[in-house]
């Protein structure tokens, strides 16, 4: 196998693994956060506004992890720094 095609295959595989693992974790975290927020709202309905606001900030932070994994996989596929090292 040629060196360039080996780097391309490993990059595509790594990008797929990055997206797979990087989306499972935030999905589980968001599900757990929503379940806990609904439980807290059910116990104290008067604090629903504060709980909801905190929930949305937390969900944004959780989602940022998945976005970072997506950006890394896009870099691995389209702007792979290892191709330039091999060509140079």
C-alpha positions in Angstrom: 0.0 0.0 0.0 1.3 3.4 -0.9 2.2 5.7 2.0 -0.3 8.4 0.9 -3.2 6.0 0.7 -2.2 4.5 4.1 -2.3 8.0 5.7 -5.7 8.7 4.0 -7.2 5.4 5.3 -5.9 6.0 8.8 -7.2 9.5 8.8 -10.7 8.5 7.6 -10.8 5.7 10.2 -9.7 8.1 13.0 -12.2 10.7 11.9 -15.0 8.1 12.1 -13.9 7.0 15.6 -13.6 10.6 16.7 -17.2 11.3 15.6 -18.5 8.0 17.1 -17.0 8.4 20.5 -17.4 12.2 20.5 -21.1 12.0 20.0 -22.0 9.1 22.3 -20.6 10.9 25.4 -22.5 14.2 24.9 -25.7 12.4 24.0 -25.6 10.4 27.3 -24.6 13.5 29.2 -27.5 15.5 27.8 -30.0 12.8 28.5 -28.9 12.6 32.1 -28.9 16.4 32.5 -32.4 16.7 31.2 -33.6 13.8 33.4 -32.1 15.4 36.5 -33.6 18.8 35.5 -37.0 17.4 35.1 -36.7 15.7 38.4 -35.7 18.9 40.1 -38.5 20.8 38.5 -41.0 18.2 39.6 -39.7 18.5 43.2 -39.6 22.4 43.2 -41.8 23.9 40.6 -41.2 27.4 41.8 -37.6 27.2 40.8 -38.4 26.1 37.2 -37.0 29.3 35.6 -33.6 29.0 37.4 -33.3 25.3 36.7 -34.2 25.8 33.0 -31.7 28.6 32.6 -28.9 26.6 34.2 -29.9 23.5 32.1 -29.6 25.4 28.8 -26.1 26.7 29.8 -25.1 23.2 30.8 -26.5 21.7 27.6 -24.5 24.2 25.5 -21.3 23.3 27.3 -22.0 19.6 26.8 -22.7 20.1 23.1 -19.5 22.0 22.6 -17.6 18.7 23.1 -19.4 17.1 20.2 -18.7 20.2 18.1 -15.0 20.0 18.9 -14.9 16.4 17.9 -16.6 17.3 14.6 -14.1 20.0 13.9 -11.2 17.6 14.6 -12.6 15.0 12.2 -13.1 17.6 9.5 -9.5 18.7 9.9 -8.3 15.1 9.6 -10.2 14.5 6.4 -9.8 17.8 4.5 -6.7 19.6 6.0 -4.6 16.7 7.1 -1.2 18.0 8.4 0.4 14.6 7.9 0.1 14.8 4.1 2.3 17.9 4.0 4.9 16.2 6.2 5.0 13.2 3.8 5.2 15.3 0.7 8.0 17.5 2.2 
